Amino acid sequence: MEQTHRQRTKEEYAVVLDYLKHGYADDPRPLHRKEPIVQALGEGSFTLLELVPQEGIELRPFDRVYIGEGKRDKISYIRAALFPNKLTQTSKTTMSSVVDQIVSSNETKFIDFINKSGPLSLRAHQLELLPGIGKRHAEELITEREKEPFKNFEDVKKRVPAIADIKKIIINRLMDEIDGKDRYRLFVRV
C-alpha cells in the first residue's frame, strides 16, 4: 500500500543537473524554435525530469527549483520524465553530488528507512539491498534499531562500526536505482 502511494506522489522540488540554454544539440529544429531545457532530479522520489524554464530564467547545476502544483517561480512546465541514457554528460557528472546533497538534506527520511524497513521474503530483508550490507550487517542493524531507533547517520556509525559510511551506501544504492541496475526500488520512483 505504501509503495503504491509513494509511486503516485508528485515531485515538489527538483535539483538542476544541467541547463541547456538552446535545447538539445541534436534537436533538428531551427534555433528560434528550440526551447531551453533543464535536466533535473526530483527530491522526493528521485525522478529524472526534463523541465522547461520560464522565459528569461537561467539556471545552474545544483539550483533547487519548485515544480509542484501552483505558481512556479522558475519553471514553466515539466516536459517529460527522462531515461538515464538521455542525460547529458554534465548531468551524469553532476548526478552523484546532487544525490549526496539531497540525501544530506533529507537524512531523517533515510534513517526512517533503516529503522522501519522490513523483509522482502522469508530469506531476504530490504536492508540487504543496500550495497555492502549482507545478512550479518542487516542483522546487526535490526538488533540495534530494536534496542533504540537510530537518530542519524552518525548514530549508525557509532552503534554498528562494521558499517563504515551508511550515507555513502545509500547514495550508491540511489545511483544504482537511478541507472536501473536492480528490479527492486527502495527510493526511486519508476
N, C-alpha and C positions, 0 to 999 in steps of 0.2 A: 504494500500500500504506500509506504513512504517513498519507495523507489519511483512509482508512477507519479506521485505528487511532485517529486523533485524534477522529473523529466519535463513536466508541463510548466514549471516555473520559468518565467521570462527573466532575462538578464536586466538588471537595473543600471549597472555600471560596467564599463569596459576599459581596458588599458590599451593604448595605442602601441602596436608593434611596428608599423610602418605607415608613412604618409606619402602617397603618390600624387603630387600636385597636378600632373597631367594625365592621370589614369595609368592603365597598363601600357607598357611599351608595345606589346603585341596586339593591341586593340586596333583593328584596321580602319576605324572611323577617322575622319579628319580631326585635327587638333581642336577646332572650335566646337565639335560635337562631343568631345570626351569630357567626362566629369572627374573631379578629384576623387580618389579612393583612399579610405583608411582601412588598413587591416588591423584588427583588434582582437583581444581575448577577453571574454566576459569574466567578471569577477566571481559570480555565483556558481555557475556550472561549467566554467572553463570552455565555453563555446567559442569556436573560431568564427569571427564575423567580418563581413565586408560592409563598411559603412560609407555613407556619403556625407561629408561635412557641409554645413551651411555656407552659403556664398560669402567669400571674404575671410573665412576662418582657415588658418593654417595650424597644423598640429605637429607634434614631435613624438618620437617614441617615448614611452613611459607616462604620457599625459593620460589622466583619468577623465573619462567623459561619461555624462549621463545619457543613457539610451532607453530609459524606462518610459512608462506611459506619461502623457502630459507634455508640457513645454520643455524642449531640449535647447540648451544654450549654444551648443557647438555642432551637434549632429542633426542633419536634415532628416535622414531616414536610414533604416537598416536595409541594405540592398539584398543580402543573402547570407546564408551560413557558408563557411569556407571549408574546403577539404585541405588537409595538410600539404598536399602536392601543389596547391595553388599559391602557397606562401612565397613571398619574395625572399631573397637571400637576407635582406635586412631583418625581416620578420623572424626568420629561422635563427638568426644570430641573437636577436633581442629576446627571444622566447624564454629561455631559462632564467634570465634576470627578471623578466616580468612575472613569471610564475613565482620566483623567490619573493618578489615584492608583494604579491597577492597573498601568499602563504604567511608571510611575516605580519601582514596587517589583519589577517583573519585566523590567528593562532588558535583561538577558542574553538572554532569550527573543527579543526583537525584534532585537537585534544579531545573534543567530544566524540569524534570518530574512534579514537583509541580507547576511550572509556566505555563506549556503547556498542562497538562492533560485535557481531555475532558469528555463528558458524555458517559456512557455505553449504556444508553437507556433514555427514557423520564423521568424515575423515579430514575435512579441511575447514579452516577458520579464515575469515576476511583478513585478519592481520597477516596471514601467511602470503597474501598477495602483494604485500609491501616488499620491495627488493631487499634481500639480505635477511628477511625475517622468516625463519623456518619454524618448525613445531616447537623447538626448545625456547626460542626467543618469544614466540607467541604465548607460550605457557607462562613465561616469566612476567610478561606484560599483564596477562589476565590475573595472575596471582597478586601482583602489586596493585592493580586497579580495584580488586575486591577488598583489599585492606583499606584503601582510600583512593578515590578518583585522582588521576593526575591533574595538576593545576596548569602546567605549561611544558614547553619542550625541555627546559632546564630540569624540571622535576623528573621527567622521564629519564634524562641522562644520569641524574643522581641515584635514582632508585633501581634502574636497570643498566648498570655500567657496561654490560656486554653490547648494548646498542649505542654506538658512538654518537651518531647525529641523526635523530629521528626526523628533524626538519628536512635534512638533505634526502633522506629515504623517501619522505612524502613527495618532495619535489621530483625525484627520479620517477616515482610512480605516476605522478601527474604528466610528466613528459612522455612516458610510455603510453598512457591513455590517450593523450592528445594525438600522438602518432598512430594510434590504432593498433598497438602491438599486443593487446590482450582482449579477449572477448568479454571479460568482466570489467565493469565500470564501477569504481568506488566513488569517484569525484566528478568525472567528466560526463556531461550530457551528450548522448549520441545524436 
